[in-house]
Amino acid sequence: MYSNSTFKRMRTGRYWRGWNWLSSIVISTGLSGCTWGLHPKGERMPSQTQPISDSLSLAPLQTGTNLIADAVEKVGSSVVRIDTVRRVANPLSSLFGIGPSIQQQAGQGSGFITRSDGLILTNAHVVEEADQVAITLPDGRSFNGRVLGSDSITDVAVVKVTSADKLPVAALGNSSTLRPGEWAIAIGNPLGLNNTVTAGIISAVDRTDAISGGKRIPFIQTDAAVNPGNSGGPLINTSGQVIGINTAIRQAPGAGLSFAVPINLAKKIARQIVRNGKASHPYIGVRLQSLTPQLAREINAIGSSCQVPEISAVLVVEVIPAGPASRAGIQQCDLIYQVDGINVKNPTGVQLAIDQGRVGELMPLVLARAGEQFKIMVRPEELPKRN
């Protein structure tokens, strides 16, 4: 399509003459059907068509040999677009009487069906405080959706389609076996462009320092292109299995990075939401610090009551009064070496190991105090809600 200004330029001066010349060539060749030369005897005859390439023709690629295309074909029909409407108060109306008292905010994201009756996994921030949820399948079918629950800590939510059955489902994989360098394929609806596929590799796993407030999520990091609207969509492997939920991006010069919630964590949270309407997070009530030989020397040099060995470990710097750790006997200056059979080397490792447990169930910790190691049992409580 040409703009009006471009079209006007093409109708005047050399633009118009060029256009007219091209038209005359097309008309003349269209009438004759070929170009003409001279026969040795003076008769005009059609010339032979001249080749424009000397390369040999190659056999066409066999279908079904593209790993990415095959994986997308397995999962694509189960990836949905999620449109939300949220009603919010209009501050201009209450203060100045301008406009309606209630405004509607529209949002859009992605999700994927995990049960044929319409159970969908997505991000919590996609459906947060939504008053209306609409689900659209790649085949054009649309359904109303209901949010069964969401968890802002892990950014996982579960939506249920109303009155549906025999829907296509995505196979869920195992995110604990992922390795950097493996293919990673993102499917979703970025920037309103439905059913968009992008691919890259897994850049890192267990990335807990990826985004602010993400210490409880061992993110999968990839270089697959992800944009607003991809949120909640699946990250899949070349076997067509979902290995993560695309959640966040970090933009940088040259190329951005994307992060996904591992599907094993998402499955755990989703089961709790389906069963209880909410997710549960264990809490023991300690504040931790990574101890290094340098930090240990500084602590010991100031004559603190906390004397620690000059090693790398996890140091307890505060115990919350009347919390699970306090009741179990954990003290300030203790070193934590193991949580529920998992060796830990930093505070994030302790947090992730505690998250593997359950609220109300005893959890063994291996500590060190005054140079001696011992085991202690802690009963985690539910993580307090933030005000």
N, C-alpha and C positions, 0 to 999 in steps of 0.2 A: 504494500500500500504506500502511496506517496502522499505527503501532506499537500495542502492547497498551494503553499508557497513554492514547493518543489515542482508541482505540476505547472504552475504559471511560468517558472523559469524554463521548463522544458518546452513551452510553447513559444518562446521568444528567442531571438538571436541564434547562436550556434547550437543551443540545445534543441531548438525546433528543427534546424537543418539536419542535425545528426539523427534525430528521430525519423525525419522524413526519408533520409537516405537509407536507414535500416529498413523502413517499411517497404521501400521500393525494391530492395534486394529480396526480401521475403516474398513479395508478390511475384517477381519475375521467376525466381526458382520454383515457386509453388506452381506456376503455370507450366513450366517446362518439365519439371520432375527430375532434371539432371543438368549438369554443365556440358558444354560442347567443345569439341576440338576439330581439327581438319584432317580428313583422310588423305593419304599420300596422293591420291588422284584429284584432290581438291574438294572432295565431298566432306561435309561436316558429319562427325560421328561422336557418340558419347565417349568421354574419357573414362579410364578405370579409376575406381575409388582408391585414394591414397591412404595407406595405414597411418595411424597417429601414434602407435606404440609397437615396439619390437619385443615386448615381454611375452612370455608364454602364458597361456591361460592355465590357472590352477584349479584343481578339483574343489568344489564347494566344501566348506566345513561340514562335518557330520553333526546333525542335531543331537542334543543331549550330552554334549561333552563339556559344557560350561558349568563349572561347579557352582558359581555364584547364581547364575540363572536358574539352575536346578533347585538350589536351596530356596530361592525366592518363590519359585513356583509352588513349593510345598507349604510355605507359610503365608504367602501374600493374601490369600482369600480370607484369612482370619484376622488381618490387621484392619482396625476400624478407625474412623474419624469420630472424635468426641467434641460436640458443640455444647457449650454451657451458657447459661444466662444467670447472672447474679443481680439481685435487686439491692440497691444501696440508697441511703438517704442523700438527698441533694442539699449540701450546706448552703447554697445560694438561695434556695427556696425558704429555708427556715430563718435565714438572716435578713434577706432583702426581698423575699417574695418573688424571686425570679425563677421561672420554670417549674416543672412538676416537683412534688415533694419526694417522689421516688424515681430513681433512674435505673436503667437496665444496662449492665455491663456484659458484653459478649466475650467469650473466650473459646479457644480451640486447641485441641491436642490430639494425641493418638492413644491407642490401646490395642490389646490383642485378646482374642477369645480363647479361654482355656477349658471351657466345658460347653458341650453342645446345646445346653439349655440357656446359654447366654451369659456365663460368668466371665467377666473381663478384668484383666489387670491393667493398671495405669499408674500415673504419678498422683500423689496426694495434691500437689499444687495445681494439677489440671482441673480437678473437680472441687477444690476448696471453696466452701460456702456457696456452692452452686444451688440455685433454686430449681433449675430445669437442666436436664441432661438428655441430649439426643445422640443416638448412635447410628452411624451410617456405614454400611458394609461396602466393600469394593464393587459388588454387583448392583449397587444402587438401592438396596433395601434399607429402610430406616425404621428405627425402634425408639421408644422412650426408654430411658435408663434410670435406675435408682442406685444411689450411692449406699452400699452396705456398711462402709466404714473406711477410714483413712488414718494413716499414721504419719504425722509430720516429721518425726525423728528420722525415719528411713525413707520418707517420701514415696510410700507405697499406698495405693488405694484399690478397693475392689468395687466394681460396678456390676449390677445385674440388669440384664435386658428383660423387659416385661413381655410376657406372652410370646415366647419363641422357643423353638426346638430344632434339632437337627442342623444346627449352625456349624460352619467349618471351625475347626479348633487348631491351635498351634501346639506342637510337641515341645515339652519343656526338657531342657538338657541339664547338665551338671556343671556348675560354674567352678567347682573346687579343683578341676583338673586343667584349667586354662593355663596356657603358656604364652608369654610375649612372643610375637611374631606370627601367631595364628591369624587366619582371616577373620574379620569381623564385618558383618553386614547389617546396616541399619535400614529399617523400613518405617515409614510414617508419612505425615502430612505437613512437611515444613512449609512455612510461609503460605499456607493455603493450597499448596500443590499436592493433591491427593496421590497416594500410592507411589511415593518417591523412594527410590532405592539408591543408597550410597554404600561404598565399601572401603575398607582400609584394613589395618592390622591391629591386633591387641598390642598396645604400647607398654602397658604395665598392669599388674594386678595388685590387689590389696593396697590401693592408693588412698590412704586415710587422710592425707593432708591436701587433698585436691581442692576442696572448697571450704569456705568458712562454715563451721558447725557440722562438718561431715565426719567427726571422729568416730562415730558409731557405724560407719558404712565403709567396708573395704572395697572401694570403687574399682570397676574395670575401666581402664583408660584406653581409648582408641584414637586413631587419627581419621576415622570415618567422618565425613562432613555431616554435621548435625546442626539444625537451626530451630528457632522457635516454631513450634508446631510438631516437632519430632518428639517432644516430651511425652513419655508414657508408652511410646512405641517399642517394639522388640529389637534387641540386638541379637543376631542369630549367627550360628556357625555354618560351615559348608555342608553339614548334614541336615540342615533345615530345622535345627533345634534352637529354641530360645535360650540364650545364656545370660541375658540381662535386660533391664528396662532402661532405655535412654532417658537421662535425667537432667544433666547439666552440661554446660560448655564453658570453656575458658578461651577467650579470643586473644590472639597474639599476632605480632607482625609476621606475615608470610603464611601462617596456617594456624588454625585453632585446634584445641583438644576437646574431646568429648568424654563424658563419664557416664557409666551405667551402673545401676544397682544390680549386684549379682543375683541371678535367678534363685539360687539356693536360699539366700536371705529373703527375697521377695516371697518365695513359697511359704517360708516359716511365718512371715507376717500375715500373708493372705489367709492361711489356715486359722490363725487366731481371730482375724476379723470375721471370717465366715462363721466361726464357732461362737465368738463372744461379742462381736460388734466392735471390737477394738483390739489393739496390739498391746502386749505386755513387755516391759523392759526391766530387767533385774537391776537392783541398786544396793550397794553395800555402804556407801557413805565415807569415802576417803578422797583426799586430794593428793595427787602423786607428782613426782618430779623425776626426770631422768638423771641418775647419778653418774658422774664421770670422775676419773681420778683427780682432775683439776678442780672440779667443784667440791669434791670431798676434802681436798687440802684447804680450800678456802673456808669451808664449814668448820673444820677442826681448828684452823688458825685463829678464829675469832672467839674461841673459848666457849662455843655454844654447848648447851647441855646435850646436844645431839652429836655424838662422836661416831663417825662412820668410816668404814674401810675405804682405802683409795682404789676403788674398782668401778666397773660399769655395772649398774643395777637399777632397780626401780625403788625409789625412796618414798616412804609415806611422810608427807610434810604436814598433814592435818587429818584428824579423825573427827567426823561430825558427831557431836554429843548425842547420845541416846540412839544412834544409828545402828544398823546391823553389825558393822565392823567394831564399833565401840563395845557392843554387848558381847561380841565374840572374843574380845581381849586384844585386838590389834592396837598398837600404840604408835605415836609419832616416833620417827627415826627407824622404824622397822623396814627391812628390805623384803620385797616380794619377788620370789623366784619362780613360783608355779601357781597356776590357777586351774583347779579342776583337771589336773593331769597335763596341762598345757604349759610348757616352758615359756616364760615371758621375759622380754628384754627392754621394754619401754612402756610408758603409761598407756599408749594406745593398744598395745598387745594385751595389757591387763583388762582394759575396757572391752575389747572384742571377746576375750575369753569369758568374762563375766556375762556378756550378752548371750553366750551359748547355753547358759544355765536357765533355770526357771525360778520364778518368784515363789518363795516359800519352801524350796527344796534345799537341803544342806549342800554346801559346796566346800571342798577341801582347798586350802591354800597352804603353800610351803613358804615360810618366812625365815628371816635370820634376825637375831637380836643379840647384840654383844658378842658377835662371833659364833653363835650357835644357831643351827638350823632346827626348826620344829614345824609340825603341822598343826593347823587350826581349822575348825569348821565354822563356816559363816552361813547364815540363812538369809539370802537376799530378800529385800522388800521391793514393792512396786516403785518405780522411779517417780518422785514427786513431780506434779505438774508445775510448769513455770507460770508465774503470774504475768 
